[in-house]
C-alpha cells in the first residue's frame, strides 16, 4: 500500500484483480475455437476436450461468475493492499473441483501476477445445533446416472403405471410440462450432490412443484403435485425390488 496522493509508489491489488475478473468473464462467455486464447467453458460439450461430453451435453455447459469482491486498505486515502473475489462455479460432467481450480490458475492474468495470486476452494465449517463442526470442502459435484440405470427405469415404470407416458399437472402448469421430456434433468442443485456426487449412491429426483418456482419470492407448490408424488413414492419400492 501507499498514500493515495502518489499511487505509483504502491502496488494496487484491485487493478490486478480487475484483469483477472475480465479473464474469468471470458472463460464463461468465450467460444472454444482453436484461435481463442481463453477457451470458454462450452468446450466441455466437445469430445475433443471432455471424455464425458455426451453426459455434459445432457446436463448443459458449466458456468462461472464473480459473485463477491473484497479488499483491504489502510484507509480511503490509500492504495488497496489486497483484493479477493468469490467465484460461483457450476460444473458439468467431466469437471472436478481440481480441474476448475487449475482452469483459473491457467488464466493469462493469473499467470502474469504469479505468486501474488492464490486460487483455493472454500471450506464449509459451520457448527451444527449441537456445536459440532465438521469441516468439508465447499464442493457440490454435478452428477448424472444413465437413462437405463435400474433407479431410472424403476421410477419411470412406477410413474407410467400410474399416470401414463406424459407429464401431468394442474391446469396452470400442464401445457408447460407436457412440452418437456418425461425424464429430464434439474438445472439447480439438490442433496444429490452428496448422495450421488460425493458418495456414489444412485439417486434420482422426483418431487412436487415446478423448477421455475425454485427460490422465487412467491414460490408455490400445487396440492395435486403432492398427491401425485405420494402415489409414485408408494409404488416405487416394489417396482425397484422386482428388477
Secondary structure as a PSIPRED ss2 file (coil, helix, strand):
# PSIPRED VFORMAT (PSIPRED V4.0)

   1 X C   1.000  0.000  0.000
   2 X C   1.000  0.000  0.000
   3 X E   0.000  0.000  1.000
   4 X H   0.000  1.000  0.000
   5 X H   0.000  1.000  0.000
   6 X H   0.000  1.000  0.000
   7 X H   0.000  1.000  0.000
   8 X H   0.000  1.000  0.000
   9 X H   0.000  1.000  0.000
  10 X C   1.000  0.000  0.000
  11 X C   1.000  0.000  0.000
  12 X C   1.000  0.000  0.000
  13 X H   0.000  1.000  0.000
  14 X H   0.000  1.000  0.000
  15 X H   0.000  1.000  0.000
  16 X H   0.000  1.000  0.000
  17 X H   0.000  1.000  0.000
  18 X H   0.000  1.000  0.000
  19 X H   0.000  1.000  0.000
  20 X H   0.000  1.000  0.000
  21 X H   0.000  1.000  0.000
  22 X H   0.000  1.000  0.000
  23 X H   0.000  1.000  0.000
  24 X H   0.000  1.000  0.000
  25 X H   0.000  1.000  0.000
  26 X H   0.000  1.000  0.000
  27 X H   0.000  1.000  0.000
  28 X H   0.000  1.000  0.000
  29 X H   0.000  1.000  0.000
  30 X C   1.000  0.000  0.000
  31 X C   1.000  0.000  0.000
  32 X C   1.000  0.000  0.000
  33 X C   1.000  0.000  0.000
  34 X C   1.000  0.000  0.000
  35 X C   1.000  0.000  0.000
  36 X C   1.000  0.000  0.000
  37 X C   1.000  0.000  0.000
  38 X C   1.000  0.000  0.000
  39 X C   1.000  0.000  0.000
  40 X C   1.000  0.000  0.000
  41 X H   0.000  1.000  0.000
  42 X H   0.000  1.000  0.000
  43 X H   0.000  1.000  0.000
  44 X H   0.000  1.000  0.000
  45 X H   0.000  1.000  0.000
  46 X C   1.000  0.000  0.000
  47 X C   1.000  0.000  0.000
  48 X C   1.000  0.000  0.000
  49 X C   1.000  0.000  0.000
  50 X C   1.000  0.000  0.000
  51 X C   1.000  0.000  0.000
  52 X C   1.000  0.000  0.000
  53 X H   0.000  1.000  0.000
  54 X H   0.000  1.000  0.000
  55 X H   0.000  1.000  0.000
  56 X H   0.000  1.000  0.000
  57 X H   0.000  1.000  0.000
  58 X H   0.000  1.000  0.000
  59 X H   0.000  1.000  0.000
  60 X C   1.000  0.000  0.000
  61 X C   1.000  0.000  0.000
  62 X C   1.000  0.000  0.000
  63 X E   0.000  0.000  1.000
  64 X E   0.000  0.000  1.000
  65 X E   0.000  0.000  1.000
  66 X E   0.000  0.000  1.000
  67 X E   0.000  0.000  1.000
  68 X E   0.000  0.000  1.000
  69 X E   0.000  0.000  1.000
  70 X E   0.000  0.000  1.000
  71 X E   0.000  0.000  1.000
  72 X E   0.000  0.000  1.000
  73 X C   1.000  0.000  0.000
  74 X C   1.000  0.000  0.000
  75 X C   1.000  0.000  0.000
  76 X C   1.000  0.000  0.000
  77 X C   1.000  0.000  0.000
  78 X E   0.000  0.000  1.000
  79 X C   1.000  0.000  0.000
  80 X C   1.000  0.000  0.000
  81 X C   1.000  0.000  0.000
  82 X E   0.000  0.000  1.000
  83 X E   0.000  0.000  1.000
  84 X E   0.000  0.000  1.000
  85 X E   0.000  0.000  1.000
  86 X E   0.000  0.000  1.000
  87 X E   0.000  0.000  1.000
  88 X E   0.000  0.000  1.000
  89 X E   0.000  0.000  1.000
  90 X E   0.000  0.000  1.000
  91 X C   1.000  0.000  0.000
  92 X C   1.000  0.000  0.000
  93 X C   1.000  0.000  0.000
  94 X C   1.000  0.000  0.000
  95 X C   1.000  0.000  0.000
  96 X C   1.000  0.000  0.000
  97 X H   0.000  1.000  0.000
  98 X H   0.000  1.000  0.000
  99 X H   0.000  1.000  0.000
 100 X H   0.000  1.000  0.000
 101 X H   0.000  1.000  0.000
 102 X H   0.000  1.000  0.000
 103 X H   0.000  1.000  0.000
 104 X H   0.000  1.000  0.000
 105 X H   0.000  1.000  0.000
 106 X C   1.000  0.000  0.000
 107 X C   1.000  0.000  0.000
 108 X H   0.000  1.000  0.000
 109 X H   0.000  1.000  0.000
 110 X H   0.000  1.000  0.000
 111 X H   0.000  1.000  0.000
 112 X H   0.000  1.000  0.000
 113 X H   0.000  1.000  0.000
 114 X H   0.000  1.000  0.000
 115 X H   0.000  1.000  0.000
 116 X H   0.000  1.000  0.000
 117 X C   1.000  0.000  0.000
 118 X C   1.000  0.000  0.000
 119 X C   1.000  0.000  0.000
 120 X C   1.000  0.000  0.000
 121 X C   1.000  0.000  0.000
 122 X C   1.000  0.000  0.000
 123 X E   0.000  0.000  1.000
 124 X E   0.000  0.000  1.000
 125 X C   1.000  0.000  0.000
 126 X C   1.000  0.000  0.000
 127 X C   1.000  0.000  0.000
 128 X C   1.000  0.000  0.000
 129 X C   1.000  0.000  0.000
 130 X C   1.000  0.000  0.000
 131 X C   1.000  0.000  0.000
 132 X C   1.000  0.000  0.000
 133 X C   1.000  0.000  0.000
 134 X C   1.000  0.000  0.000
 135 X C   1.000  0.000  0.000
 136 X E   0.000  0.000  1.000
 137 X E   0.000  0.000  1.000
 138 X C   1.000  0.000  0.000
 139 X C   1.000  0.000  0.000
 140 X C   1.000  0.000  0.000
 141 X C   1.000  0.000  0.000
 142 X C   1.000  0.000  0.000
 143 X C   1.000  0.000  0.000
 144 X C   1.000  0.000  0.000
 145 X C   1.000  0.000  0.000
 146 X C   1.000  0.000  0.000
 147 X C   1.000  0.000  0.000
 148 X C   1.000  0.000  0.000
 149 X C   1.000  0.000  0.000
 150 X H   0.000  1.000  0.000
 151 X H   0.000  1.000  0.000
 152 X H   0.000  1.000  0.000
 153 X H   0.000  1.000  0.000
 154 X H   0.000  1.000  0.000
 155 X H   0.000  1.000  0.000
 156 X H   0.000  1.000  0.000
 157 X H   0.000  1.000  0.000
 158 X H   0.000  1.000  0.000
 159 X H   0.000  1.000  0.000
 160 X H   0.000  1.000  0.000
 161 X H   0.000  1.000  0.000
 162 X H   0.000  1.000  0.000
 163 X H   0.000  1.000  0.000
 164 X C   1.000  0.000  0.000
 165 X C   1.000  0.000  0.000
 166 X C   1.000  0.000  0.000
 167 X C   1.000  0.000  0.000
 168 X C   1.000  0.000  0.000
 169 X C   1.000  0.000  0.000
 170 X C   1.000  0.000  0.000
 171 X C   1.000  0.000  0.000
 172 X C   1.000  0.000  0.000
 173 X C   1.000  0.000  0.000
 174 X H   0.000  1.000  0.000
 175 X H   0.000  1.000  0.000
 176 X H   0.000  1.000  0.000
 177 X H   0.000  1.000  0.000
 178 X H   0.000  1.000  0.000
 179 X C   1.000  0.000  0.000
 180 X C   1.000  0.000  0.000
 181 X C   1.000  0.000  0.000
 182 X C   1.000  0.000  0.000
 183 X C   1.000  0.000  0.000
 184 X C   1.000  0.000  0.000
 185 X C   1.000  0.000  0.000
 186 X C   1.000  0.000  0.000
 187 X C   1.000  0.000  0.000
 188 X C   1.000  0.000  0.000
 189 X C   1.000  0.000  0.000
 190 X C   1.000  0.000  0.000
 191 X C   1.000  0.000  0.000
 192 X H   0.000  1.000  0.000
 193 X H   0.000  1.000  0.000
 194 X H   0.000  1.000  0.000
 195 X H   0.000  1.000  0.000
 196 X H   0.000  1.000  0.000
 197 X H   0.000  1.000  0.000
 198 X H   0.000  1.000  0.000
 199 X C   1.000  0.000  0.000
 200 X C   1.000  0.000  0.000
 201 X C   1.000  0.000  0.000
 202 X C   1.000  0.000  0.000
 203 X C   1.000  0.000  0.000
 204 X C   1.000  0.000  0.000
 205 X C   1.000  0.000  0.000
 206 X C   1.000  0.000  0.000
 207 X C   1.000  0.000  0.000
 208 X C   1.000  0.000  0.000
 209 X C   1.000  0.000  0.000
 210 X C   1.000  0.000  0.000
 211 X H   0.000  1.000  0.000
 212 X H   0.000  1.000  0.000
 213 X H   0.000  1.000  0.000
 214 X C   1.000  0.000  0.000
 215 X C   1.000  0.000  0.000
 216 X C   1.000  0.000  0.000
 217 X C   1.000  0.000  0.000
 218 X C   1.000  0.000  0.000
 219 X C   1.000  0.000  0.000
 220 X C   1.000  0.000  0.000
 221 X C   1.000  0.000  0.000
 222 X C   1.000  0.000  0.000
 223 X H   0.000  1.000  0.000
 224 X H   0.000  1.000  0.000
 225 X H   0.000  1.000  0.000
 226 X H   0.000  1.000  0.000
 227 X H   0.000  1.000  0.000
 228 X H   0.000  1.000  0.000
 229 X H   0.000  1.000  0.000
 230 X H   0.000  1.000  0.000
 231 X H   0.000  1.000  0.000
 232 X H   0.000  1.000  0.000
 233 X H   0.000  1.000  0.000
 234 X H   0.000  1.000  0.000
 235 X H   0.000  1.000  0.000
 236 X H   0.000  1.000  0.000
 237 X H   0.000  1.000  0.000
 238 X H   0.000  1.000  0.000
 239 X H   0.000  1.000  0.000
 240 X H   0.000  1.000  0.000
 241 X H   0.000  1.000  0.000
 242 X C   1.000  0.000  0.000
 243 X C   1.000  0.000  0.000
